[in-house]
Amino acid sequence: MDTTVDTDSMLEVDHQTKAWETDPQAALLATPAPQVNCGIGHRVRASRSVLALVLDDEYVYAGLQGGDILAWSLETYDLVLSIHAHQESVLGLYLSDDGRLLFSSGGDSVVNVWSTTTFERLYSIYSHHDVGDIFAVVYSSTRDTVYCGGQNTSIQWCDLSGSSTASATTSAGPHHPSRRTHRFFDSRGPDGKRAPRSDSNSDDAQAITEGGQLLTFKRDHHKLFSHHGYVYSMRLVAGLVESAPLEEVLLTGSGDGVVKLWHLAQQTNSVPTQMAKLQNGDPVLSIAVDGSFLYCGLVGGALNIWNLDSYQLVKRITKHIGDLWAVDIIRSVAVCGDSNGIVKKFNSRFEEVGSWVAHEGTMLASAAGRYKDRMIYATGGNDNTVGIWDLTEVSSAHQELAPISNDEMVNSLAKFIAFKTVSSSPKFAGECNQGAAFLRRHCNYLGAKTTLLTTGPDTNPIVYARFHATSPQPVGKTILFYGHYDVVNAHSNRAQWKTDPHQLTSLNGFLYGRGVTDNKGPILAALYAAADLARTKTLQCDVVFLIEGEEESGSQGFHETVRRHKAEIGPVDWILLANSYWLDDFNPCLTYGLRGVVHANLVVTSDHPDLHSGIDGSALLDEPLKDLSMLLATLVGPKGKINLPGFQAPVLALTEEEQERYSAIADAILPHHPEITSPEALIRSLMHRWREPALTIHSVEVPGNKSATTTISQKAKATISIRIVPNQEPDEVAANLTAYVQEQFASFESQNDLTVEITGKSEPWLGDPNNEIFATLSEAISAAWTPDAQSRRYRHYLPVAVGTATRPAPAGPRGEQLVRKDSSDSLASHIDRVITSTTSTANGVEGKRSAANTIVPTSSTLAKKTLAVVLPERASRASSPSPSVSPSPAPTPEQVTSAPTARVVKPIYIREGGSIPTIRFLEKEFSAPAANLPCGQASDNAHLANERLRVENLYKSREIFRYVFDKLPSRQT
């Protein structure tokens, strides 16, 4: 038997403290430690303070104030589980060694045991004693025994093997904590009466007290006064007993400032016996063990390091000034979080090697673990969030080449988002060029050969990058990926943003920031996909990237620059872009068609100055606004019928194959949108928005004070657009529009002048959804999005989200290179250009004049406000299907059946009503088919406030691109 060691002598601790610790105030004034580069921190939001955390190989579990347990996926950061687990706060979580059992302890004096396969409760354990809050719980798999420490200074244990289940029941008896009289809350008032208690048979109480077997801690399995303070922390550690290296030792830390080591006898009924007592002086809030070293986080911020072989205090670090509620060890690096929300790292030489602010408030819990090839560190605090940090550099410090992880991609995206690459205003020209330079350098880092292609003196360059084939068997093909790094200005709706639009924020499984979905996120997903194949020597073809910086401003200079460098780009076999969004938030899509557009201004002007209607208004005066109103009325008839002669004739007839695609869309969409009751109405709406032309009057403007009610304005202008479909030519439509309105205006016999300005033109695009690039994309989407029933254990708990956003249509095609002006309109291209301008005067004389305006209207997609569906334990929450909970008997992990085979996810083929001018140009220029892969969801808010991209969509897009770059080159046509 080991000799008990007592280090109660505070004199010894004080002497060592004086010798080793640094002055806290001096530490604050010292040079700050280098900031750790831990990648982007993903943040998920909980409903209340996070008091306990634990990680397994798929999920991060959090115990909350109020009694809930939540879990988020470490792959997508989606909420996958939410249950009401305790009547009061969840104070402790512990995961069994095999990851199949989760133990939770709470302020309700109960320990619950959960199956991590079904998340049904297997056991609920309570004590005959009034132990108060249970702060810590651990489980020994070799003994099949649960240990916990409570508010009443005690240690309790319960054997879960068959020998202890004789006292098991399936319903709460009168001694259950939920049935006892509380000393404070159930005390008698001045009138001698007790306050009425909540109904124990309520739905909420049933959800907690029933399910699984009810066990009790045996009366002799309770060591009272094991400490002289609350037992805040526990650890089970093997290897501390020299004669029995596999034997576990129980370590407990308490508010009395003591850590005790307890010997656990082979007999379960035996009481733990004290081996050593380590006096720290300040209350012990957290403990961690690394080999023979014990790390103690203390009230006041000190970190004590003990040698468990000699029971000597090795080091006392006082770099923190807040209470240390969380201590973890990752590859001999101590990672500590304090009550100020600050995390610090200390290496094996006890030097501070990094720090960052993890929470805006008190950090209360942490957990460390491994997910795939990444070291994950999770933090929780009273700001109601969980931070999930990638500390892979700690575990891979000795590797020559770090893997290109998804978190590295997100970290690069954060840097990319920080550049305000707004192409619509010259004041951002410097940042646009810096953003292009960053993108080029990053392409070089990923292994591409790059150059910047200049588009003009006042326009942003194109980033040209080429990944050469690295496979030993190249196939001599080339895939061209088109994207844009410029973004819409976030300044006009800055007040509506909940985060800094140029600081990437990860929250609840979404990345927020300007350009994250349009189009910087998809660009990086494609770049990293190509780099993955190039690094592994499996890239069979060249992949060329053309990333422009003027898409949001009409792609100025793009056409001419591509033609000028066409020989350098070389032949292209396929064109791929990712510049649109799903039809809703549920169904992956492939876009095979876009409408074209003709933008125009109709301007009516008078030779008279502004007049007063009371003085000069008469039937003899031709007012510009009257003339314009009559002219607009001639353009369209009832139900949007466009009156241009012969306009509808070129529209292609609906084929049977296309009709089937629309029916497939309705079959996929309607189950998620019960508010749409008619499939025929949905199909009719989509057809009119995608494959039928449309004329829209966007605005009618008169100069001067908009509040004036008696002014006859000298000028009136209407901004219109005509969305055209395949087989309609934008040049012909523009010419017919000009001729028609001139003819109608002439019939008015007006004294005013009409000017028709064509401000933008874009060809429609119709791809072939049956060709090899669409077939490969469809296979890639199925491979990426079909769920793995074995790995996603909580499929029945997945929350539902329905999106709410529309994507503004891109600008029309480029015109001449002219100087742009500032504007507060974030949806306009702000380019002062007019392609053609024809003026009809009162005398029938035509002239050319210029005017400045470009309007880019927005288009709608099927979107609905997000609806989060969590678990059904509380009536206040939205309901979702969940397994029934059987009170008895509790299922064992072996009895849990696997989930049914997952349905293969297939994309729906869609067309869109918006326009992307470059796609048809690239098809014609390189004689290659194009395809558009929507990466984001309908609720991504592109061009709007709080633009976002779901983390899972970003990761899946990378998988899809990698599949296409790998499989498409060798596909037989």
N, C-alpha and C positions, 0 to 999 in steps of 0.2 A: 504494500500500500504506500502511495506517495505521501510524503510528509507535508502537512499543511503549512503554507507560507503566509505570513501576515505582514503586510507592509503598511500598517496603520501609522507609522511614525511620520507625521507631517513635516517634522524637522528635516528629515532626509529629502522629502519632496521639495521643500522650500529651498534647500541648498542646491539641489540639482536645477531647480527652476532659475535661481539667480545665475547659475553658471551657464545655462544653455539658452534660455529664452531671450528674445530681443524685446526692447521697450515697445509697447503697442503704439504709442504716439510717434516714436521714432520710425516705426514701420510705416505709418501712414504718410510721413513726410519723405520717405525714401523714394528712390526712383521706382516707378511701377514696373511690375514684372511684364515680360512680353505677353501680348495677347495671343491666346491659343487660336489656331485656325482649325476649328472643329467642324467645318462645313456649315451648310445652312442648317439652322435649327428649325425643325418642323414643330409646329405648335397645334395642339388640339384642345378644344375647350370643353370643360365640364360644367355642370350646373352649380357645383359648390366647391369648397376647398378640397384639395387633394391631400389626403393624410397618409396614404400607403401606396406603394408601387411594387410590381414584380413583372419580370419579363420571361416569356418562353421563346421558342424558336419561330413563332409567328405573330404573337400579339404582346401588347403592353396592357396590363391590367391595373386599374386604379381603384382604390377604396376612398369613398367620399364622405365628407361630413353629411349627416342625414341618413346614411345607411346604404347607399347605392354602390354597386360594383359595375364599372364600365370597362370595356376592352376595345382597343383600336388595332387595326391591322398595321404591322410594321412594313408592309409592302406599299399599301395605298394610303394609310393614315385615315381610312374610313372607320367610323364607329360601327362595330359589328356585334356588340353585346351591351345591354344595360338591364340590370335587374335590381330590385329592392331586396337587399340581402340581409340587412339587420334593422332592428327597430331604432337603433341609434347609430352614431357615426362608426364607420369602418376604420379601425385604428391600426390593424396589422394585417399583412398578407404574406403568405409563404407558399412556394411551389415545391412539390415533391421532386426528388431527384430525377424521376422518369418523366416529369411534366404532366402526369395524368391526374393529379389531385391538386386542388387549390384550397388552401386553408385561410379562413378569414376570422378575425376577432374584432369585437366592437365594444362600444360603450354600453351595450345592453347585457354585458356579462356572459356572452355566448360565443362559442367557437363553432363555425360552420365548415363543413368539408364538401367540396364541389367536384364533380366530374368535369374535367376540361374538354371532354369529348362532346357531351350533351349539355353541359352546365346545369344538370339537375343536382339538387342537393342530396348528398348521400347520408350525411350525419349532421346532427346538431347537438352540441355538447354544452351542458351547463353545470354549475356547481351547487351543492347544497349550502355552501357558504355565500355570504354577501361579499363578493370579491371586488365589486365596483367595475370600473373600466378595465378591459383587458388590452393592454398596449402592444404586446408582442406575442407571437406564436411561431413555433418551429415544429418540424416533424422528422422523426428518425425512421427511415424506411427499413433499416435493419431490425428495429425493435417494434415497428408498426405502432409507434407511440407518439402522441401529440403532447407538447409541453407549452405552457403559456405563463405569462407573468402579468400580475394585476395591480390594481390601484391599492389594494389592501396589503401590499408588500409581499404577497405570497407567490409561490410557484406551484402549479398544478400539472398533473399529467394524466393521460387517459390512454389505455391500450385499446386499439381498434380491432385487434384480433378476436377470434370467437370467444375466448375465455372471459372477455369483459362485457360481452353484449347481453348477458343474462338480464341486466337491468335496463335493456333497451325497451323503449315504448314508441308508439307512433303518434301520440297526442300529448300536448303539454299538460302536466299535472299541476296541482296547486302550488308546488314549490318552484315551478319554472319562474325565471326572473320576470317574465311578462305578467305573471299573476301575483307577484309579491307586492306587499305594501311598501311604497318608497318612503324612506325616513323623512325626506323633505317635501316632495311633491304631494304625498298622501297624508301629510300631517294635518291635525285638526286645526280649523280656523278659530277665530274669537268666539264664534257661536257654537263651538264644539263639534262641528260637522266637517267631514272631509269633502273635498271637491269631487264631483262625479268623474269616474274614470272612463276612458274611451272603451267602446265595445270591443271586447276581445274576439268577438265573432265577426267583426267587420271584414270586408274583403281584403283590406290592407293587412290586417293582423293575420288572417288565414294565409296570405301569400308568404308570410315570413315564418310563422310557427309550424306550418305543416310542410311535409315533403321530406322523404328520407327517414332515417331512424333517429329517435331522440335518445341520447346517452347522457349519463351524469358522471362527473368526476367522482370517483369513490371518496368517501370521507377520509380515508387514510392516504389518499393520493393528493395530498394537499400539505405543502410545507409553509406554514404561517411564519411571518417575520423572517423570511429569508434575507430581507434587507430592511433597512430603516428608512425606506423611501419607496416611491413608486418604481416598479420594475418597467423601465422604458424600452429595453432592447435585449435581444437574445440571439445567440449563435450556437450551432452545433459544429464542433471541430474535431476531426480525427487526427491522430499522429502526435498528440501531446503527451501520451502515456508511453514512455520508452519501452516498457515491458509488453505492451499491447498496442502496436502502432495503428491498428484498425479500429481500436475502441474510440467511441465518441465521448467528448467532454462537452458539457453544457456551460456556456458563458452567459452571464447576466449582468447588465448594467443598470444602475439605479440612480434615483434622485438623491441618494445619500452620498454620491460621489465615489462609490465603490463598484468595481467590477469583480465578480466572484466566479471562480472556476469550480464546477461541480462534477464529482465522479458519479457515473451512472452504473450501478451494479447490474450484473447480468440478469438478476431476477427483476421482473417488471414491478413487483410489489415493493421492492426495496426503495427506501427514501434516498434521494441524492445526498451525497456527503461533500462537504466543502473541501476543496484541495488548496485553494489560494484565495487571497483577498488583496486586491490592488487598489490602493487609496489614491484618488485623483484630486481630491480637494474640492472640485466643483461638480455639480450634478452631471451624470453621464447620460447623454441623450441618444447616442448612436455608437455602435462598435462595428469593426470590420477586422478580419484576420487575413494576413498574407504570410504564409509559411509559419515561422515562429514569432512573427511580430503582430502585436495587437494594437490597433488604432482606435483611440477613444475620442469622440467628439463631445465637447463639454459646453455647458452654459458659459457664456462670456466669449466664446470663440476659440479657445485653446484646443489644440490637437495633441494629445499625449500618445507617444509610441512606446510600447513596452516589449521587452524580450520575454517571451513565454517560457523559454528554457531556464533563464536565471531569475525571472520575475523582477527585473530591474527596469527602471524608467530610462529609456534610451534618449528620448528627445521630447521637448515640449515646444511646439510651434504656435506662435501667436500672431499669425498674419491676418486672421479673420477678426472682425470686431463684433460680429453677430453670433448668436447661439448656433452651434453646429448640430443641426438636426439630421444631417445626412452625410455618411462617409461610405465610400466604395473604393475598392482596389481593382485597377485594371493594369495588368502586366507590371506589377510592382510600383505603379503610380497611384498615389492616393488622390482621389477626386472628392472634394468636400464642398457641401453647400450650406449656407448659413441663413439666418433669419432676415438678412438684408437682400436675399435673392441672388447673392454672388457665389459663383463656383470658382474654386481655386484648385490647381493641380500641383502636387509635390512629388518629385522623383525619389528614387531610392536613396539619394544623398540628402533628402529632406529639403531640397531647394525648390522654391516656387518656380514653376516652368510655364505658367499660363493662368489666365482667369477670364471670366466673362460674366455678364449679368444674365442670369437665366430667368428671373421672375421679377415682376414689379410688386414686390411684397415679400412675405416670409416663405422661404423654401422649406418644406416640411417633409419631403420624402424623395428618395432616389432609388434607382435600380440599374444594374449593369448586366449586359448579356451580349450574345452574338446572334446576328441575323444574317444568314448566308455568309458572305465574306466580310461583313462589317461588324465592328464593335459598337454597340448601341449603349448610350447612357441616357436614361430617362429621369426627368426631374418633375416634381409636383409642388404646388404652392397654394397659398391662400388667395392668389389672383384667379383661381378657378381654371387653371390651365395645366396641361402636361407638356413639357418641352422634351423633344426627342432629338438627341444630338449624336452625330457620327464622330466617334473617337477612334476611327480605324487607324489613324496615324500612330496611336499609342501601341497598337498590337502589330503594326507592320513597319515599325521603325527600322528594322534590320533587313527589310526586303529591298532588293535593288530596284524593282519596278512596281509601283503601286497599281492595283487594278483600276480600270476606269469604271467606277461605280456610278449608280444612279445619283447618289448624293453629290458626287463630284460634278455631275452634269447640272444638278440644281444649283450648286455653289457657283458654277460658271454662269448659269442663267441669272443669278442674283447680280453678278458683276455686269452682265450685259444689260439688264433692266436699268441699272444705275445711270446709264448714258441716256440723256434726254434727246433721242434721235428724232426730233420733230422736223419733218421736211417742209412744213408749211410756213415757216417763219425764218427769216435770215438770221435772227439773233441766236438760233440754235445751230447754225452752220458749223461752228467749232465742235460742238458735242457730236454732231452727226459724223464728222470726219474722225473724231476720236472713237466713236462707236464702230465705224468701219475698220479702223486700224486695230482695235481690240479683236474684232471678229477675224480679221486676217491673221493676227498673231495666234489666235486660238486654233484656227485651222492648221497653221504650221505645227503647233504643238501636237495636234492630233495626227499629224503625218501627211498632210496634204501639201501640194505645191500651189502657191498662191501668187496673185498679183491684184492690184487695184486698177480697174478700168475707168478712166475719167469720162464723165458724161457731159461736161461743160463747165464754164468758169463759175457759174452760180448754182450748180446742181451737185448732188452727192454722188460719189463714185459707186461702181458696182464691185463687190467682192467676188473675184473669180478664184475658185479653189478646185483642184483636181486630185482625187485619190486614184492613183494608178493601180491596175490590177496587180495583186501580190500572189495569187494562186499559181502553183507550178503548171496548171493547165488553164491559162487564160482563154477566153472565147472571142476576144476582139470586138466586144460590144461596148456601148456607152449609154449610161443613164444620166439625163440632165435633171437636176433638182432646181426648181425656181422658188425663191422666197424674197422677202423684203425685211430690212432691219429698221426702216423708218416707222414712226408711230404717230398717232393722232395726239394733239396737245391735250394734256390733262388739266390745264390751267382753268379752262372755262367752267368745269364742274368740280373743281378742287374741293369745294366745301362739302360735296356729297361723298367724297372718299372717306372711308373709315380707317385707311392706312395711308402711309406715304406712297404715292403711285410709283415712285422711282426707287423704292426700297422693298425688295421682294419679301413678302410676308407669307409664311406657311401657317395656315389656320384651318383646323378641322378637315384635313385632307385636301385643301385647296391652296394653290399658290396665287397670291394677289399682287398685281403690279401692272403698270402700263406696258403693253406689248407682250405680256406673258403668253397670251393665246394668239395674238395677231401682231407679229408672226414669229417672235423670237423663240418661244418655247418649241414649236414644231421645227424650226431651223436647227436648233441644237439637238433635238431628238434624231433628226436625219444625219447630222454630222457625226454624232457619237455612234450611230448604227454603222455608218461606213467605216469609221475608225476601228470598231470592234472587229470587222472582217479583215481590214488591212493589217491590223496588229497580229492576227492569228494566221496570216498568210492564206486566207480562204476567199479573198475578194477576187472573183473571176473576171470582172469587167471594170472599166474605168467609171468612176462616178464624178460627174462635174457639177459644181454648185455655182449658180448665178444668183447672188443675193444683192438686190438693188436697194437704193436708199431714197427712191422717189415714188413708190407705189401709191402712197396716200396723197400724192400731188400729181397724179396723172401719168406716172412713169416717164417723166421728162428725160429725153436723151437716151432712153433704153433701147429703142428700136435701132437708131443710128449706131449706137455703140456696139450692139451685138452684131450688126452687119459688118461693122469695121473690123471686128475681131473674130469673124466667123471662121477663118482659116485656123486661128489659134485654138478655138473651141473644138473644131473638128466635127466629123459626122456624129450624129446623135440617133440612137435607135428608139429611145423612149423618153418621154417627158413626164415628170412627176412634180406635183405641188401639193401643199397642205395649207390652204388659205380659206377654209370655210369650216362649218360646224355641223354637228348632228342636227337632225330634225327635231329631236327632243333630248331629254337627258338620259335615255335608257338604251337606245338602239344605235349601234355603230352603223355608219353610212358610207357609201361611195357615191361621189358626185360625178355624173357623166354628161351634164348639160347645164349651160348658163345662158341667160338672155343677154343680148346686146343692148346698147342704149344710144340714143341721140339726145343730147342736152341742148336746150335752146332758150334764148330770151326773146320775148316780143316787147318792143319798146315803142310807145306812141308818144310823140312830142308835138307841141304847139309852138307857133311863132309868138304867141302872147306870153307875157310873164304870168306869174301866179295872180289869180283874180279872186274877187270876193263874190260869193254866190248871190248875195243880196243886191249887189250893185250891177254885176255883169251877167248873172245867170239868166239864160233865155234859150228858147228853142233854136234860135239862129246860131248859137255858139256851139261848136263841136268840141266837147270836153274830152281830153285824152283818156280819162278813166272810163267814161261812157263808151268811147270807141273800143277800148281794150276789152271791156266787159262783153260787148256785142261780138267781138272777134273771138274771144274764148268760147262763147256759146256756140259758135259754128264748128268748133273742133270735135266735140264729142256730143253724142246723143244719149238717150236713156240707156241705163245699164252699161255705161262706159263705151258704147259703140263709137269707134273712131271714124270720122267722116272723110278722111283723106281718100281720094278716088283710087280704087284698086288696091288699097292697103292690105286687106285681109286675104287677097287671092294667093299670095305665095306661101301661106302658112301650111305646113305639112299636115296631112290627115293622120289621125290617130291609128296606129297599127294594133293588131291583136296582142303582140308581144309587149308593147308599151302599156296597154290596158292591164295586162297581168301584173306588171310591175307596180302600178298604182294600187291594185287590189292587195298585193303583198305588203305595201306600205300601210294600208289601212289595217290589215291583220296584225302587223307588228305594233302599230301606234295605239290603237284603241284600247287594248287591255290596260294601258298605263294612264289613259285619259277618259275616265268614265263620264266626264262632263260633255264629251262629244258623243251624241247618241246616234248619229246617222253616218254610216260608212260612206254612203253616196254623197252626202254633203261635204265630208272631208275630201273625198277624191275630186269632186267638182271644184272645190276651193284650190287644191293643189294644182290641178290642170290649168286653171285660170292664172295662177301665179307663176307657173313655170313654163308652160308651153304655148300660152296665148300672149299676144302683144297687149300693151296697156299704155295709155296716155295719162300722165299725172300733172296737175297744176300745183306746183309747190308753193308759190307765193305770188302775191300781187302787191307791188310797192308803189308808193308815191313819195317824193322827197318832202322834206320839211318836217314840221311838228306833227306827230301822229295823233295828238289830241285835238288838233284843229278840226272844227266841225263846219266851217263856212268857207274854206279855201277851195278854189278850183285849181288844182295843180297843173303846172305847165307840162309835166311828164308823168307817165305811168308805165310800169314795167311788170311783166309777168314772166316767171321762170317756170318752164315746163320740161318734162322729159318724156320720151317715147321709148318704152322697153320693146325691143324687137326680138324675134325668135329665128331659129335656123331657117334659111332660104330667103330671109329678108336682108337686103344690103343696106348698111347704114348710110352710104353716100346717096343711094336712090331715095331713101326715106327722108333724108335731110333736104334734098332738092325738091321732092314732092311737097314737103311741109312748107318750104319757102314759097313755092308757086301757089299753093292753095291759100295761104293766109294773105298773100298779096292780092289774089283775085277777090277774096271775100272783102278785104279792106277797100278795094277799089269800088265795090258795089255800094259802099256807104256814102260815097261822094263827099268824103270828109275833107276839111281844110287842113287836117293834121298830117303828120308824116309817120310812117311805120318803118321800123328797123327790125329785121330778123337776124339775130345773132346765133350762129351754131357754135356752142361752147365746148362740145365734146362728142366724140363718136367712138363706139366700140362694137366690134363684131360679135354676134352670138357664137356659141360653141356647142357642138354636139359630138360627144365621143361615142365610141363603140363599146358598150358594156360587155360584149361577147369576145373581145380580143384578149391577147395573152397578158397584158398588163393588168386589166381588170380581174382576170381570172386569178392571177398571182396575188393581187391585193385581197381578193375575197378569201383565198386560202390563208393568207397571213392574218387577217382579222379573226377568222375562226380559230386559228392556232393560239392567238394572243388572248382573245376574250372568252373563249369557252372555259368555264370555271373548272378547277380541279376539285372534285367532290371530296377527295381525301385530305387535301391541305386546308380547305376552307371549312372548318368544323362548324361554324355557327351560321351556316347558310340561311337557316330559318330566322335568324335574328338580324339579317342585314337591313339597315335603314333604307328607306325609299327617299329619293330626292327628285324633285321635278323642277326644271330650270326656268329662268325668267329673263331672257334677254333676246335681243335681236341684233343682227350684225349689219351695220351700215354697208351699203354697197360701195365698192371701191370707186375711185375717180375714173373719169373717162380717159381715153387715150391721150397721149401727150401731144402738145402742139409745139409752137416755136419756143426757143429758149428765151424767156423774158424774165424780168426781175419780179419777184414775188413781194407781196406786202403783208404786214401783220394783220391778223383778224382775230376776233374773239370767237368766231364760229369754228368749233372743233370738228365739224363734219364737212367742212368745205375744203377744197384743194388749195384755195388762196392763190391761184396762178392767174396773173393778169393776161389773159389771152382770149382771142376770138378767132375761130378757124375761118369762118366766113361771115360777112355782115352785108346785108342788102337793104337799102332804104328806098321805100316808095313814097314820093312826095305828092302833094295835092295836085301837082301839074303832071304826074306820071313820069317824072324824071328819076332814074335810079342812080344812086351814088354809093360810095363805100365810106364807111366811118367805123371807128373802133370804139369799143366800150369794154369795160372790165367787170367780169363776174363769172364765176364758175360755181355751180351748185351741184353738189353730189348728194342725192337723196338717200335715205335709208330704206332697207327692205325688211320685211317681217319674216320670222320663222315661227314654227309651232313651239311656243314656250308657255310655261305656267309657273307661278310662284312656287319656290321650293317648299316642299312639305316633308319634314323630318318625322319618320316613324320610328319610335324606340320600342322598348319592351312593354308588355301589357300588365306589369305588376301593379301600376298605379292607375287609377281611373282618370287622373288628370292628363295622362299621356295618350298620344295616339296609339291605337292598337295595331299589332301585326301578328301574323301567325306564330305560334310558339308551341313547343311540345307540352302536353299535359304533365302535371306533376303528381305522381302517385305517392300517397303518404307512406305506404309500406308494401312490400319490402323495398329497400333502396337498391337500385341496380348497381352492380359492380362494373368497373371499366370493361371487363371481358364480355359482359352481357350487352354492351352498347353496340347496336348495329351500325354499320357504315351508312353513309348518306347514299341516296339513289344516284344512279349514273346521271351526270349533268347533261343538259340539252346542249347540242352543238349550236353555238352562236354563229349566225350568218348575217352579213350586212344587208341593209336595204339599199336599193339603188334609187337615187334621187336626182332630180334636177333642181336648179335654184333660179330665183327671179333676179338676182343681182348680176353684176358683170365684173369680170376680171380681164382687162384689155389685153394683157400679155399672153394669155394662154393660147388664143387662136393665132396670134402673131408667131409664137414659137413653133406651133404645129406647122404652119405654112413655110416658115423660114428653114426648118430642118427636115421637113417632110417626115415627121415622126408623130406617132399617136401620143396623146396626153391623157392623164388621169389625175383626178383631184381627190386626195384623201382628207376628209374632215377629221381633225384631231380632237377638237374641243366639243363641249356640249352646247345646247341651245342657250343655257343660262350663263354663258361665259362673259357676257357684258362687254364684248369687243366694242371699242370706240366710246364706251360709256363709263360712268363712275364704277369703281370696284371691279374692274376687269380681273378675271380669274381664269385659272386652268386647274382642273382636278389633277392631283398628283398621279393617280392611277392612269389617267388618260395620257399624261406625258410619258410615263414608263411604258405603257402599252404601245404608244406610237413608236417609240424606239425599237421595240420588238418587231413591230410590223415592218418598219423600214429595213431592219436588218434581214428579215425574211425575204423581202422583195429584192434587195440588193444581192442576196445570196442565190435565190431561186430563179429570178426572171431571166438572167443572161443565158442560161442553159435550157430554157423552156422551148419546146418545139411549137412553132406557130401552126 
